[in-house]
Amino acid sequence: MLNHGGQFPRSAPAPTAPGRATARSARGMTLVEVVTAMCVIALVSTSLIAASVLIRRLTEIAVYQSSVAAIMQGYLEQIKNMPYDLLPISPAAGTSMSVSSYTSQYSLATQKDDVTADPLILSPLPLLTVSNLTPPTVPTAVYDNSKVFDVNRASDLTVHIWIWIEDKTPSGYGATQQAKAITLLYMWQIRDGNTTRSYTGVIKNLRSLVPTY
């Protein structure tokens, strides 16, 4: 039957079975979906925890590195500011370090703070280099200045320091143009969980009789 526009009327949509849409929208998650979601959450949580632990470890190591750098620079500045004549030259290779006069003869009157004496003792020549070290082994034939500091916890940072002072006055130069080379080689250790980690470094400077450098 035609309507007023001359077209056949559209048929009404078939009725939906009662309750079908409601049941579909209210359907819960299956056991497989729940287990899958839990696995995904567990993987993401594990990754986040591992990343947080790694970031904390790297940050802690960076704090120790900065602390060691500041400590070594502090020792160097103290040595540079000492009277030139009070800077002894390192003894020759093979010099016995067991004699009682060794520590007094080759001692530098450095301090840990304003009131605490913390001397450094020179090592006999020749100089060692970082490539000569096999951490955490302390090398032989050197005088080991072992120092302990508090950074994050009490006595949590140990620094082994070996120091040499050499006469670097150029041949033929006058008495007012004398110079001495200062070398501080060091190895430091920290506890990383159940593991002890060791790192090495070196700091050098030149001290002239006239303190211009």
C-alpha positions as CSV (number, residue, x, y, z in Angstrom):
1,M,0.0,0.0,0.0
2,L,1.4,3.4,-1.1
3,N,1.7,6.2,1.4
4,H,1.0,9.8,0.5
5,G,4.5,10.2,-1.0
6,G,3.9,7.4,-3.4
7,Q,6.4,5.1,-1.7
8,F,5.9,1.8,0.1
9,P,6.2,2.2,3.9
10,R,9.3,0.8,5.5
11,S,8.8,-2.3,7.6
12,A,9.5,-1.9,11.3
13,P,12.7,-3.7,12.6
14,A,12.3,-7.1,14.1
15,P,11.9,-6.9,17.9
16,T,14.8,-8.0,20.0
17,A,14.4,-11.0,22.2
18,P,13.6,-9.8,25.7
19,G,16.7,-9.7,28.0
20,R,19.2,-10.4,25.2
21,A,20.9,-7.0,25.2
22,T,20.9,-6.7,28.9
23,A,22.6,-10.2,29.3
24,R,25.3,-9.3,26.8
25,S,26.2,-6.0,28.4
26,A,26.3,-7.5,31.8
27,R,28.5,-10.5,30.9
28,G,31.6,-10.7,33.3
29,M,35.2,-11.5,32.5
30,T,36.1,-15.1,31.9
31,L,38.8,-16.9,34.0
32,V,41.2,-16.8,31.1
33,E,40.8,-13.0,30.8
34,V,41.3,-12.5,34.5
35,V,44.5,-14.6,34.5
36,T,45.8,-12.8,31.4
37,A,45.2,-9.4,33.0
38,M,47.0,-10.5,36.2
39,C,50.0,-11.7,34.2
40,V,50.2,-8.4,32.4
41,I,50.0,-6.5,35.6
42,A,52.7,-8.7,37.2
43,L,55.0,-8.2,34.3
44,V,54.6,-4.4,34.3
45,S,55.1,-4.3,38.1
46,T,58.2,-6.4,37.9
47,S,59.7,-4.2,35.2
48,L,58.9,-1.0,37.2
49,I,60.5,-2.5,40.4
50,A,63.6,-3.6,38.5
51,A,63.9,-0.1,36.9
52,S,63.5,1.6,40.3
53,V,66.2,-0.6,41.9
54,L,68.6,0.1,39.0
55,I,68.0,3.8,39.1
56,R,68.6,3.8,42.9
57,R,71.9,1.8,42.5
58,L,73.1,4.2,39.8
59,T,72.2,7.2,41.9
60,E,74.0,5.8,44.9
61,I,77.1,5.1,42.9
62,A,77.1,8.6,41.6
63,V,76.8,9.9,45.1
64,Y,79.9,7.9,46.1
65,Q,81.8,9.0,43.0
66,S,81.1,12.7,43.8
67,S,82.1,12.1,47.5
68,V,85.4,10.4,46.5
69,A,86.2,13.1,44.0
70,A,85.6,15.8,46.7
71,I,87.8,13.9,49.2
72,M,90.7,13.5,46.8
73,Q,90.5,17.1,45.7
74,G,90.5,18.1,49.3
75,Y,93.7,16.1,50.0
76,L,95.4,17.6,46.8
77,E,94.5,21.2,47.8
78,Q,96.0,20.6,51.3
79,I,99.2,19.3,49.8
80,K,99.4,22.2,47.3
81,N,99.0,24.7,50.1
82,M,101.9,23.3,52.2
83,P,105.2,25.1,52.2
84,Y,107.3,23.9,49.3
85,D,110.2,22.8,51.5
86,L,107.8,20.6,53.6
87,L,106.9,18.4,50.6
88,P,109.3,15.4,50.7
89,I,110.3,13.6,47.6
90,S,109.2,9.9,47.3
91,P,112.0,7.5,48.2
92,A,113.7,5.3,45.7
93,A,112.4,1.9,44.7
94,G,113.2,-0.8,47.2
95,T,113.2,1.5,50.2
96,S,112.1,-0.4,53.3
97,M,108.8,0.8,54.6
98,S,109.1,-1.2,57.8
99,V,111.7,1.0,59.5
100,S,110.3,3.2,62.2
101,S,111.6,6.4,60.7
102,Y,109.8,5.8,57.3
103,T,106.4,7.3,58.3
104,S,107.9,10.4,59.9
105,Q,110.3,11.1,57.1
106,Y,107.8,10.7,54.3
107,S,104.6,12.0,56.0
108,L,102.3,14.8,54.7
109,A,100.4,16.6,57.5
110,T,97.0,16.4,55.9
111,Q,93.8,16.6,57.9
112,K,90.4,14.9,57.7
113,D,88.7,18.1,59.0
114,D,89.7,21.2,60.8
115,V,90.8,19.4,64.0
116,T,91.5,15.8,63.0
117,A,95.0,14.9,61.8
118,D,94.9,12.5,58.9
119,P,98.4,12.2,57.4
120,L,99.3,10.7,54.1
121,I,102.5,8.7,53.7
122,L,104.4,8.6,50.5
123,S,105.1,5.4,48.5
124,P,108.5,4.5,47.1
125,L,109.0,5.0,43.4
126,P,108.3,4.0,40.7
127,L,104.7,5.3,40.2
128,L,101.9,2.9,39.6
129,T,99.1,3.6,37.1
130,V,95.5,2.6,37.0
131,S,96.3,-0.1,34.5
132,N,98.6,-1.7,37.2
133,L,95.7,-2.1,39.6
134,T,93.5,-5.2,39.8
135,P,90.7,-4.2,42.1
136,P,90.0,-5.1,44.9
137,T,93.6,-6.3,45.4
138,V,95.8,-3.7,47.2
139,P,99.2,-3.5,45.3
140,T,102.4,-4.4,47.0
141,A,105.6,-2.3,47.3
142,V,103.5,0.8,48.1
143,Y,102.4,2.4,51.3
144,D,98.7,1.9,51.6
145,N,96.8,4.9,53.1
146,S,93.5,3.3,53.9
147,K,90.8,5.8,54.9
148,V,87.2,5.2,56.0
149,F,84.4,7.8,55.5
150,D,80.7,8.1,56.3
151,V,78.5,8.8,53.2
152,N,75.1,7.2,53.4
153,R,75.9,5.0,56.5
154,A,78.6,4.8,59.1
155,S,81.9,3.7,57.7
156,D,80.4,2.7,54.3
157,L,83.1,4.1,52.1
158,T,86.7,2.8,52.1
159,V,89.4,4.6,50.0
160,H,92.9,3.3,49.5
161,I,95.3,6.1,48.6
162,W,98.8,5.9,47.2
163,I,100.8,9.1,46.8
164,W,104.1,10.0,45.1
165,I,105.9,13.3,44.9
166,E,108.7,13.7,42.3
167,D,111.2,16.4,41.6
168,K,110.3,17.9,38.2
169,T,112.7,20.8,38.2
170,P,114.0,21.1,34.6
171,S,117.7,20.7,34.1
172,G,119.6,23.9,34.1
173,Y,116.9,26.0,35.8
174,G,117.6,28.2,38.7
175,A,116.7,27.6,42.3
176,T,113.5,29.8,42.1
177,Q,112.1,27.6,39.3
178,Q,111.9,24.4,41.1
179,A,108.8,22.2,40.7
180,K,107.4,19.0,42.2
181,A,104.8,16.6,40.6
182,I,102.1,15.3,42.9
183,T,100.3,12.0,42.0
184,L,97.4,10.5,44.0
185,L,96.3,7.1,42.9
186,Y,93.3,5.7,44.6
187,M,90.9,2.8,44.8
188,W,87.5,2.9,46.6
189,Q,85.1,0.2,47.6
190,I,81.4,0.2,48.4
191,R,78.9,-2.5,49.4
192,D,76.2,-3.2,46.7
193,G,73.9,-5.7,48.4
194,N,76.1,-8.7,49.1
195,T,78.7,-7.6,46.5
196,T,81.7,-5.4,47.1
197,R,82.4,-3.1,44.1
198,S,85.7,-1.5,43.5
199,Y,86.6,1.6,41.4
200,T,89.9,3.3,40.7
201,G,91.1,6.8,39.8
202,V,94.1,9.1,39.7
203,I,94.6,12.8,40.3
204,K,97.7,14.8,39.5
205,N,99.1,18.3,39.9
206,L,102.3,20.2,39.7
207,R,103.5,22.5,42.5
208,S,106.2,25.1,41.8
209,L,108.4,26.8,44.4
210,V,106.6,30.0,43.6
211,P,103.0,29.1,44.2
212,T,101.6,30.2,40.8
213,Y,100.4,26.7,39.8
